[in-house]
Amino acid sequence: MSAPCVVVTGGARNIGQAIALRLQEDGYRTIVLDIVEPEADTLRADAYQIDLSDVEATREIMHDIIGRHCVTRLVNNVGIVAPALLEDARVEDLDRLMHLNVRSAMVCTQALLPTMREQRFGRIVLNTSRVVLGKEARTIYSATKGALQSMARTWALELAGDGITVNCVAPGPIATTAFWENNPPESDRARRIIDNIPAQRMGQPEDVAQAVSFFCDDRSGFMTGQTLFVCGGVTVG
């Protein structure tokens, strides 16, 4: 029997790479979609280099994938940040982030729905963020992640009868290159963030991958429309 297939968007680096590698460990054939080639050798064979903000290109790639594989799991992970205070936020960045962070999730999910419905089984996971609860200088990013969570709850209701679950994983402070670019390690801002984590450490990409693995499991069929914060306790108080 062939291995079950999963598509991971933005799976070439950082959290996405950790998710893709964990799902490989779990026994899935993992198909990565990203604008760059995966850093991990084991992910390259089934990787597609694609700008997921390009709708038509994304649809073409998804059409190719469903013609080759029976994909019953999707991790909508891709996302970029445009930090800015409200007065500095640019409409151009709003369009750019909405197109990549949100629209690509809808396009990829729509492409895989017929297969999932035919199989009467599906697992859809969206990588959102603790910023949905509020964070300074994240007007646009939080808007996109909040939109994903709202869509996930709607999809969960629409698809539950088809055996398809839809859930969100919302990371807190995770040690990635993107985090350190926005919060230089020696800066007071980075120190404050780390000091305020109840778990007394930065999260690792593998912590997020653990949560995604749980939602993708065959046995996680009675959980849908949920958001699991992977935050070291930051969102509790």
VENGIJO-V604627 format. One record per residue. RES is the residue in three letters. PSI is psi in radians with two decimals (NA if undefined). OMEGA is omega in radians with two decimals (999 if undefined). Layout:
RES/PSI/OMEGA, RES/PSI/OMEGA
//
This chain:
MET/2.34/-3.14, SER/2.69/-3.13, ALA/2.51/3.05, PRO/2.61/-3.04, CYS/2.52/3.06, VAL/2.45/3.01, VAL/2.30/3.09, VAL/2.01/3.08, THR/2.51/-3.12, GLY/0.64/-3.02, GLY/0.26/-3.05, ALA/-0.40/-3.05, ARG/2.91/2.96, ASN/-2.32/-3.08, ILE/-0.72/-3.13, GLY/-0.71/3.11, GLN/-0.76/3.13, ALA/-0.69/3.10, ILE/-0.83/-3.10, ALA/-0.75/3.13, LEU/-0.69/3.11, ARG/-0.72/-3.14, LEU/-0.56/2.99, GLN/-0.79/3.10, GLU/-0.61/-3.13, ASP/-0.14/3.07, GLY/0.14/3.13, TYR/2.56/2.90, ARG/2.00/-2.94, THR/2.09/-3.11, ILE/2.02/-3.08, VAL/2.31/3.00, LEU/2.13/-3.13, ASP/2.83/-3.13, ILE/-0.28/3.10, VAL/2.86/3.10, GLU/2.47/3.10, PRO/2.51/3.08, GLU/-0.59/-3.10, ALA/2.26/-3.10, ASP/-0.69/-3.03, THR/-0.25/-3.12, LEU/-0.15/-2.97, ARG/-0.52/-3.04, ALA/-0.63/-3.10, ASP/0.48/-3.10, ALA/2.58/3.03, TYR/2.24/3.03, GLN/2.07/-2.99, ILE/2.42/2.98, ASP/1.79/-3.03, LEU/-0.12/3.03, SER/-0.17/3.10, ASP/1.86/-3.02, VAL/-0.89/-3.06, GLU/-0.70/3.10, ALA/-0.69/3.12, THR/-0.76/3.11, ARG/-0.69/3.13, GLU/-0.77/3.13, ILE/-0.77/-3.14, MET/-0.65/3.10, HIS/-0.71/3.11, ASP/-0.74/-3.10, ILE/-0.83/-3.09, ILE/-0.33/3.04, GLY/-0.34/-3.09, ARG/-0.50/-2.98, HIS/2.68/3.00, CYS/1.68/-3.04, VAL/2.08/-3.13, THR/0.12/3.11, ARG/2.48/-3.14, LEU/2.26/3.03, VAL/1.86/3.08, ASN/1.58/-3.02, ASN/-0.46/-2.96, VAL/2.47/3.12, GLY/2.57/3.07, ILE/2.81/-3.09, VAL/2.50/3.01, ALA/1.41/-3.06, PRO/2.31/3.09, ALA/2.46/2.97, LEU/2.79/-3.05, LEU/-0.81/-3.06, GLU/-0.29/-3.12, ASP/-0.08/-3.09, ALA/2.39/-3.07, ARG/2.36/3.10, VAL/-0.62/3.12, GLU/-0.65/3.10, ASP/-0.58/3.07, LEU/-0.82/3.11, ASP/-0.78/-3.08, ARG/-0.79/-3.11, LEU/-0.64/3.09, MET/-0.71/-3.12, HIS/-0.73/-3.10, LEU/-0.92/-3.00, ASN/-0.62/-3.00, VAL/-0.94/-3.03, ARG/-0.67/-3.13, SER/-0.59/3.11, ALA/-0.72/3.13, MET/-0.76/-3.12, VAL/-0.80/-3.13, CYS/-0.71/3.14, THR/-0.77/3.12, GLN/-0.68/-3.10, ALA/-0.61/-3.06, LEU/-0.19/-3.09, LEU/-0.80/-3.12, PRO/-0.72/3.12, THR/-0.80/-3.13, MET/-0.73/3.13, ARG/-0.69/3.12, GLU/-0.66/-3.14, GLN/-0.19/-3.05, ARG/0.65/-3.10, PHE/2.42/3.04, GLY/2.64/3.05, ARG/2.06/3.10, ILE/2.19/3.13, VAL/2.33/3.09, LEU/2.29/3.10, ASN/1.90/-3.14, THR/-2.22/-3.09, SER/2.71/3.05, ARG/-0.21/-3.14, VAL/-0.25/3.09, VAL/-0.31/3.10, LEU/-0.07/3.12, GLY/2.29/3.06, LYS/2.38/-3.13, GLU/2.57/3.06, ALA/0.51/3.14, ARG/0.56/-3.12, THR/-0.91/-3.03, ILE/-0.80/-3.12, TYR/-0.78/-3.14, SER/-0.58/3.09, ALA/-0.73/-3.13, THR/-0.71/-3.12, LYS/-0.61/3.04, GLY/-0.65/3.10, ALA/-0.73/3.11, LEU/-0.75/-3.13, GLN/-0.67/3.10, SER/-0.74/3.10, MET/-0.72/-3.11, ALA/-0.72/3.14, ARG/-0.69/3.09, THR/-0.82/3.13, TRP/-0.66/-3.14, ALA/-0.74/3.13, LEU/-0.72/-3.09, GLU/-0.55/-2.95, LEU/-0.12/-3.07, ALA/-0.67/-3.12, GLY/-0.26/3.11, ASP/0.10/-3.11, GLY/0.33/-3.11, ILE/2.17/3.08, THR/2.62/3.12, VAL/2.06/-3.10, ASN/2.86/3.13, CYS/2.50/2.93, VAL/2.21/-3.04, ALA/1.68/-3.12, PRO/2.57/2.93, GLY/-2.44/-3.13, PRO/1.94/-3.11, ILE/2.36/-3.08, ALA/1.58/3.07, THR/2.93/3.09, THR/-0.62/3.13, ALA/-0.72/3.12, PHE/-0.83/-3.07, TRP/-0.47/3.05, GLU/-0.67/-3.14, ASN/-0.31/-3.13, ASN/1.42/-3.09, PRO/2.37/-3.00, PRO/-0.61/-3.09, GLU/0.06/-3.09, SER/2.70/3.08, ASP/-0.60/-3.13, ARG/-0.79/3.13, ALA/-0.70/-3.13, ARG/-0.72/3.13, ARG/-0.72/-3.14, ILE/-0.84/-3.09, ILE/-0.72/-3.12, ASP/-0.41/-3.10, ASN/0.15/3.10, ILE/2.02/-3.12, PRO/-0.59/3.14, ALA/-0.14/3.06, GLN/0.57/3.03, ARG/2.79/2.99, MET/2.56/3.01, GLY/2.74/3.09, GLN/2.67/3.11, PRO/-0.58/3.14, GLU/-0.46/3.07, ASP/-0.69/3.10, VAL/-0.71/3.14, ALA/-0.62/3.11, GLN/-0.76/-3.14, ALA/-0.72/3.12, VAL/-0.74/3.11, SER/-0.74/3.12, PHE/-0.82/-3.11, PHE/-0.46/-3.13, CYS/-0.23/-3.04, ASP/2.55/3.07, ASP/-0.59/-3.01, ARG/0.02/-3.11, SER/0.62/-3.01, GLY/-0.17/-3.12, PHE/0.20/3.11, MET/2.04/3.12, THR/2.61/-3.11, GLY/0.30/-3.05, GLN/2.75/3.02, THR/2.14/3.12, LEU/2.01/3.13, PHE/2.15/3.09, VAL/1.50/-2.85, CYS/0.12/-3.12, GLY/0.32/3.11, GLY/0.00/-3.07, VAL/-0.63/-3.06, THR/0.02/-3.05, VAL/-0.81/-3.04, GLY/NA/999
//
